[in-house]
Amino acid sequence: MSKVAWWMLAVFAFSKAVPAEEYWPVPDWAVAHATHQNAWQAVERYAFAPRDDQQRRGVRTDALLVIADGRIVYEHYAAPSTAETAHLTWSISKSVLATLLGVAHAEGRFDLQDPVARFYSPMRAHPQVRIEDLMHWASGLDWQEDYEYAPLKSSVVAMLYTRGRGDMAGYTAARPEAVSPGQRFRYSSGDSNVLAAALRGMVGDAGYAEYPWRALFEPLGIGSAVWERDAKSTLVGSSYLYMSARDLARIGLLMLREGRWHSRQLLSSEWVTFNRRPFLQATAQPGEANPGGHWWLNLPLPGSPPPWPDAPPDTYAALGHWGQAMYVLPTHRLVIVRYADDRDASFAHNELLKRVLAALNEVRP
């Protein structure tokens, strides 16, 4: 399908015999009854607006999927993307890594207060750094998360593409300490890749390669996932997970339902609470989400407004470079997945969320 609009919009005429919380994507997502097709026009005008592809200006959405009460209510793709496309998620990978670590935590493989060096020996140079510090992007290691606009001084460019690409966690562990761990938020793809290396120490060499599939993807019915590894065979937990929009939404549904998948509690409710708890040592940036435990939160930090004022305060998200996003809105029992290729500042999370919520208000009884 080239440009496909499913217009799977709903009046949510759910059967009273089947509570909404019992809808699960087995084997695939259920689709709500299609009606009120005009309700989503404002969403589509914004998300799929014409743009200057030669100059790479304007909003470019490749996929937009809205799941409400466990069922698809809207799904739209722009060619060449389709429902089967495993799209590069960029830094959404970090939040999926956090979810995978949540399974390992539920299995008793580590505690948040454990020193990272217990599981990854190169971090012996930084013995005070804990798993919790990495989860908050607060290792204290010197790091510059600059991308194409400042490549010569960028730690992340060096890690992903030049001198650090063969051993990304090792490159990060060799960075000097800038501040004491746990004292300052500094967004770092390196911290995430050290977590991915520490996971190997938690589960063992023999089971590491298959662990994401055995522990998380297969129980959720995810079949499209591809997760690249570096030359040390360490998952590139910061950046290089590919997944279809429908499969990524399964991660969102797991989080929305407090770590439960059907009758199985894959994540503890305490882990999900930790993911959604703000890191108070962070400094608020106007319009930007605030860090939790490897997720991004709509909760305001002291003295700052909420990042997305038109969304409920309990909204949280997995976010990635060039506009990748998965939003979870517990108040509205909603998961939204957006894949994109935004190369400028045209796209605004709050604007999309505002339009989606307005559409839902129109179609929901």
QUIBELLIN-V54745 format. One line per field, one symbol per residue. ss: DSSP state (H for helix, E for strand, C for the rest). psi: psi as a letter, one per 30 degrees, with the letter a starting at -180 (. if undefined). Layout:
ss->???
psi->???
//
This chain:
ss->CCCEECCCCCCCCCCCCCCHHHCCCCCCCEECCCCCHHHHHHHHHHHCCCCECCCCECCCEEEEEEEECCEEEEEEECCCCCCCCCEECCCHHHHHHHHHHHHHHHCCCCCCCCEHHHCCHHHHHHCCCEHHHHHCCCCCECCCCCCCCCHHHCHHHHHHHCCCCCCHHHHHHCCCECCCCCCCCCCCHHHHHHHHHHHHHHHCHHHHHHHHHHHHHHHHCCCCCEECECCCCCECCCCCEEECHHHHHHHHHHHHCCCEECCEECCCHHHHHHHCCCCCCCCCCCCCCEECCCCEECCCCCCCCCCCCCCCCCCEEEEEHHHEEEEEEHHHCEEEEEEECCCCCCCCHHHHHHHHHHHHHHHCC
psi->kcjkjfhillfhikkffjleffjkijflklklkklhfffgeeeeeeehlkljfefhklkjkekkkkkkhglkfkkkkkkgkaffkjkkfbffeeeeeeeeeeeeefggfllffkkefefjefgffiffkleeeefghhffkkkjhkbffhffgkeeeeeffcffffieeeeeffklkelkkgfkkjkjfeeefeeeeeeefefleefeefeeeeeeeeefgkffkkjllafggkkifffhkkkleeeefeeeeeeehhgkjbgkjeklfeeeeeegkkjfflkkkkfklkkbiglkkgkklkgllkeifgllfgkllkklkggkkjkkieeghkkkkkklhkgagekkeeeeeeeeeeeeeefk.
//
